[in-house]
Amino acid sequence: MLTNEDLQAISQLLEPINKRLDNMDSRLDKVEKNITSMKRDIKIIKQDCEITRVTTNELVKWVDFNFGDERPFPVRDEIDDEIVAPLMGKIKK
């Protein structure tokens, strides 16, 4: 059976470990907040890239229509209306 002195000695041994674990918890909380923020940023970047892609494709079509039959690079002729309609609304704003 452990005496009070034994328990105090064990407690003193565990104190630095508990402090380090608390520090790790704090750092992990910061990492989780940063990851959440990064996920939001990535979502915005993906939306912006889609808008840029759609706009670039439309610009290439306009250049092709007005300046010649040869395109400098392939352009998808059919764009999904479910994607384009909401994006074009964002571009007009």
N, C-alpha and C positions, 0 to 999 in steps of 0.2 A: 504494500500500500504506500502511496505517495504522501509525503508530509507537506505541510504548508511551505517549507523552505524549498522542497523539490518543485512544487508548483510555481513558486515565485521565480526560481531559476529557469524553468521552462518558459515562463512568460517573458522573462528578459531575453531569452534566446529567440523567441518568436517576434519580439517587437520590431527589429529591423526588417524582418521578412514582411510583416504586416504593413510597414511604411512603404516598402518597395511595391507591394501589391496595390496599395492605395494610389501610389504614383502612376502605376501602369493603368489603373482604371481611369484616372484623369486623362492620361494621354490617349487612351482608346476612345474616350468620349469625344476628344478633339478630332481624332481621325474620322469617327463616324459623322460628325458635323461636316467636315471637309468633303467626305464622300457624298453626302446628301447634296451639298452645294454643287459639287462637280457633276452629279447626275442631272441637276437642273440645267447647268450650263451646257452639257452635252446635248440635252433635248433641244435647247434653243439653237445650238450650232447645227444640228441635223435639220431643223426646220428652215434655217437660213440657207443651208446648202441646197435643200430641195427648191426653195424659191429661186436661188441663183441658177440651178440647173434648168428649171422650167423657163426662166427668163432668157437664158442663153440660147436654149433651143428655139424659142420664138424669134429671137433676134437673128439667128442663123437662117431661119425660114424666111424672114423678111428680106435679108440680104440676098438670098438665093432668088426670091421672087422678083426683086427689083434690079438685080445686077447680073443674073446669069443662071444657067441651068446646073453648073457644077458647084457642088458644095465643098467647102474646104475639109469637112469631116462629116461622118454620118450623123443624121438627126432622126430621132424617132418621130415618125409622122403622126402616130396616134398616141395621145397622152390621155391617161385616165382622168375623166372629168371629176371623179371624186377627189383626186389630188389637186388638180389645177384650180377648180372653182374656189376653194377656200384660200389657196395661196394667192391667187390673183386679187382677191379681196384685200389681202394684207399688203400687197404691193401698191395698190391704189391709195392706201391711207397715207 
